[in-house]
């Protein structure tokens, strides 16, 4: 089976502080993947590194065997809801339409099909009645579904999602889970930063356990085990101190190369 994502020896610093250290793993196509770990473990940083939003000090990330620049149209992203300026004067319809910018460009006028697709994806996430509302007028769950629709209209092959279930209602949670399962059935790959450990086994079939270093990556059955969960949420201070020292040395070498 072809891998949707391959990560090799990825390390990321914020200034001199190590955030991710020497990650290597592969994700097969068609998996619904939970990225779990404590606060500050580097989960969001990993997504940003995959998207080219932060520059690693070493390593590489490949999508379907190709670098991001060759596969950007096949990759969609849903950011944390808290990172979005919800007071920005834009309607739900226009927010979802923004998902087509990568295909048609910012300056080109949207086609009839683009507008029809916006409506279709709004219906898919249950927001067709809110198309002309300003995004700040939505509830938290509705806002999350609107951003999900913006990702869906990209019709990508891999979706990176940062905490889509945080702070949303039961109805929105159910809708999002159903959409995730539909995407997986279509052969899409989803990587989802997720905090609710109690629902990992119900929602996901693959897991990445992360606490600055990789603790485990694989099927939920083999990876989401009590032992590895304990290692993930423990306090590996010795490992952290060692990684911090090595990371600073690598950063100095990277700066002089």
C-alpha positions as CSV (number, residue, x, y, z in Angstrom):
1,X,0.0,0.0,0.0
2,X,1.3,3.4,-0.9
3,X,2.1,5.8,1.9
4,X,0.2,9.1,2.1
5,X,2.8,10.6,4.4
6,X,6.4,9.8,5.1
7,X,8.4,11.6,7.9
8,X,12.1,11.1,8.1
9,X,14.3,12.4,11.0
10,X,12.2,15.6,11.5
11,X,13.4,18.0,14.1
12,X,12.0,21.5,14.8
13,X,13.2,24.2,17.2
14,X,11.5,27.4,18.2
15,X,14.7,29.5,18.6
16,X,16.8,27.3,20.9
17,X,14.0,25.3,22.4
18,X,13.4,21.8,20.9
19,X,9.7,21.2,20.0
20,X,10.0,18.1,17.9
21,X,13.0,15.7,17.9
22,X,14.0,13.2,15.3
23,X,10.5,12.0,14.2
24,X,10.4,9.1,11.6
25,X,7.2,7.3,10.7
26,X,4.9,6.5,7.7
27,X,1.1,6.7,7.3
28,X,-0.6,4.5,4.7
29,X,-3.3,5.9,2.4
30,X,-6.9,5.8,3.6
31,X,-6.2,6.0,7.3
32,X,-8.1,8.1,9.9
33,X,-5.2,9.1,12.2
34,X,-5.4,10.6,15.7
35,X,-2.3,12.7,16.8
36,X,-2.3,12.6,20.6
37,X,-0.1,13.9,23.3
38,X,0.0,16.4,26.2
39,X,-0.1,20.1,25.8
40,X,3.1,21.4,24.4
41,X,4.0,18.0,22.9
42,X,4.5,19.5,19.4
43,X,1.2,18.3,17.7
44,X,0.3,21.6,16.1
45,X,3.9,22.3,15.3
46,X,4.1,19.0,13.4
47,X,1.1,20.0,11.2
48,X,2.7,23.4,10.6
49,X,6.0,21.8,9.6
50,X,4.1,19.5,7.2
51,X,2.5,22.5,5.7
52,X,5.7,24.5,5.4
53,X,4.6,27.1,7.9
54,X,7.6,26.4,10.1
55,X,11.0,25.4,9.0
56,X,12.5,22.3,10.5
57,X,16.2,22.2,11.4
58,X,16.5,18.8,9.8
59,X,14.5,16.0,8.2
60,X,11.8,15.9,5.5
61,X,8.1,15.3,5.1
62,X,6.8,13.7,1.9
63,X,3.2,13.5,0.6
64,X,2.6,10.4,-1.6
65,X,6.4,10.3,-2.2
66,X,6.6,13.9,-3.3
67,X,7.5,17.2,-1.5
68,X,4.7,19.5,-0.5
69,X,5.4,22.0,-3.3
70,X,4.5,19.3,-5.9
71,X,1.4,18.1,-3.9
72,X,0.0,21.3,-2.4
73,X,-3.4,21.0,-4.1
74,X,-3.8,17.5,-2.7
75,X,-3.3,18.8,0.9
76,X,-6.1,20.6,2.9
77,X,-5.8,22.1,6.3
78,X,-8.2,23.0,9.1
79,X,-6.6,25.2,11.7
80,X,-7.5,25.6,15.4
81,X,-10.7,27.5,15.7
82,X,-9.0,29.8,18.3
83,X,-6.4,30.9,15.7
84,X,-9.0,32.4,13.4
85,X,-10.1,36.1,13.3
86,X,-13.9,35.5,13.5
87,X,-14.6,39.2,13.3
88,X,-13.2,39.3,9.7
89,X,-16.1,40.7,7.5
90,X,-16.8,37.6,5.5
91,X,-19.8,35.4,5.0
92,X,-19.9,31.6,5.5
93,X,-20.4,31.2,1.7
94,X,-17.3,33.3,0.9
95,X,-15.3,31.5,3.6
96,X,-16.0,28.1,1.9
97,X,-15.4,29.6,-1.5
98,X,-11.8,30.5,-0.4
99,X,-11.1,26.8,-0.5
100,X,-11.1,27.0,-4.3
101,X,-8.4,29.7,-4.4
102,X,-5.6,27.1,-4.8
103,X,-7.3,25.7,-8.0
104,X,-8.5,28.9,-9.7
105,X,-6.3,31.7,-8.1
106,X,-7.4,34.7,-6.1
107,X,-8.0,37.0,-9.0
108,X,-10.2,34.8,-11.2
109,X,-13.9,35.1,-10.7
110,X,-15.6,32.0,-9.3
111,X,-17.4,29.9,-11.8
112,X,-21.0,28.7,-11.6
113,X,-19.7,25.2,-10.6
114,X,-17.6,26.8,-7.8
115,X,-20.7,28.4,-6.4
116,X,-22.7,25.2,-6.8
117,X,-20.0,23.3,-5.0
118,X,-20.0,25.7,-2.1
119,X,-23.7,25.1,-1.7
120,X,-23.2,21.4,-1.9
121,X,-20.5,21.3,0.8
122,X,-22.5,23.6,3.0
123,X,-25.3,21.1,2.8
124,X,-22.9,18.3,3.6
125,X,-21.9,20.0,6.9
126,X,-25.5,21.1,7.6
127,X,-24.9,24.9,7.1
128,X,-26.9,25.6,4.0
129,X,-29.2,27.9,5.9
130,X,-26.3,30.0,7.2
131,X,-24.6,30.7,3.9
132,X,-25.0,34.5,4.0
133,X,-24.3,35.0,7.7
134,X,-21.1,36.6,8.9
135,X,-18.8,34.0,10.4
136,X,-18.8,35.6,13.9
137,X,-22.6,34.9,14.1
138,X,-22.0,31.2,14.1
139,X,-21.7,29.0,17.2
140,X,-18.4,27.2,17.9
141,X,-19.6,24.0,16.3
142,X,-20.9,25.8,13.3
143,X,-17.7,27.7,12.8
144,X,-15.8,24.4,12.9
145,X,-18.1,22.9,10.3
146,X,-17.7,26.0,8.1
147,X,-13.9,25.5,8.1
148,X,-14.4,21.8,7.4
149,X,-16.5,22.7,4.4
150,X,-13.7,25.0,3.2
151,X,-11.3,22.1,3.4
152,X,-13.7,19.7,1.7
153,X,-14.3,21.9,-1.3
154,X,-10.5,21.6,-2.0
155,X,-11.3,17.9,-2.8
156,X,-7.8,17.0,-1.5
157,X,-6.3,13.6,-0.9
158,X,-5.0,14.3,2.6
159,X,-6.5,16.5,5.3
160,X,-4.6,17.9,8.3
161,X,-6.9,19.1,11.1
162,X,-5.9,20.8,14.3
163,X,-8.3,20.0,17.2
164,X,-11.6,20.0,15.2
165,X,-13.6,18.6,18.1
166,X,-12.5,21.2,20.7
167,X,-15.3,23.3,22.1
168,X,-18.1,22.1,19.8
169,X,-21.6,20.7,20.5
170,X,-22.7,17.1,20.3
171,X,-24.5,17.6,16.9
172,X,-21.4,19.1,15.3
173,X,-19.3,16.3,16.7
174,X,-21.5,13.7,15.2
175,X,-21.6,15.5,11.8
176,X,-17.8,15.8,11.7
177,X,-17.3,12.1,12.6
178,X,-19.6,11.0,9.9
179,X,-17.8,13.2,7.3
180,X,-14.5,11.8,8.4
181,X,-15.7,8.2,8.0
182,X,-17.0,9.1,4.5
183,X,-13.7,10.6,3.5
184,X,-11.9,7.5,4.7
185,X,-14.3,5.3,2.7
186,X,-13.3,7.3,-0.3
187,X,-9.6,6.5,0.3
188,X,-8.7,9.9,1.8
189,X,-6.2,10.2,4.6
190,X,-6.9,12.4,7.6
191,X,-4.5,13.4,10.4
192,X,-6.4,14.9,13.3
193,X,-4.9,16.5,16.5
194,X,-7.2,15.0,19.1
195,X,-7.4,15.4,22.9
196,X,-10.2,13.2,24.1
197,X,-8.4,9.9,24.8
198,X,-11.7,8.2,25.6
199,X,-12.9,8.5,22.0
200,X,-9.7,7.6,20.1
201,X,-10.7,3.9,19.7
202,X,-14.2,4.8,18.6
203,X,-13.3,7.3,15.9
204,X,-9.8,6.5,14.6
205,X,-8.0,3.4,13.1
206,X,-4.5,4.8,13.4
207,X,-2.6,6.8,16.0
208,X,0.5,8.9,16.4
209,X,1.6,9.2,20.0
210,X,3.8,12.3,20.4
211,X,5.6,14.1,23.2
212,X,8.3,16.0,21.5
213,X,9.7,12.7,20.5
214,X,7.7,10.0,18.8
215,X,6.4,7.4,21.3
216,X,4.5,5.3,18.8
217,X,2.8,5.3,15.4
218,X,0.6,2.5,14.0
219,X,-2.8,1.0,14.2
220,X,-4.9,1.9,17.2
221,X,-4.8,-1.7,18.3
222,X,-1.1,-1.9,18.4
223,X,-0.2,1.6,19.4
224,X,-2.9,3.1,21.6
225,X,-2.0,0.9,24.5
226,X,-1.9,1.7,28.3
227,X,1.9,1.4,28.3
228,X,2.5,3.7,25.4
229,X,-0.2,6.1,26.6
230,X,1.6,6.3,30.0
231,X,4.9,7.0,28.2
232,X,3.3,9.7,26.1
233,X,1.7,11.5,29.0
234,X,4.5,11.0,31.5
235,X,7.4,13.4,32.1
236,X,10.4,12.1,30.3
237,X,12.7,14.8,31.7
238,X,15.9,12.9,31.0
239,X,14.9,12.3,27.4
240,X,13.9,16.0,27.1
241,X,17.2,17.3,28.5
242,X,19.2,15.0,26.2
243,X,17.1,16.1,23.2
244,X,17.4,19.7,24.1
245,X,21.2,19.5,24.2
246,X,21.4,17.6,20.8
247,X,18.8,20.0,19.3
248,X,20.8,23.1,20.2
249,X,23.9,21.5,18.7
250,X,22.0,20.7,15.5
251,X,20.6,24.2,15.3
252,X,24.1,25.7,15.5
253,X,25.2,23.4,12.7
254,X,22.2,24.3,10.7
255,X,22.8,28.0,11.1
256,X,26.4,27.7,9.9
257,X,25.7,25.4,6.9
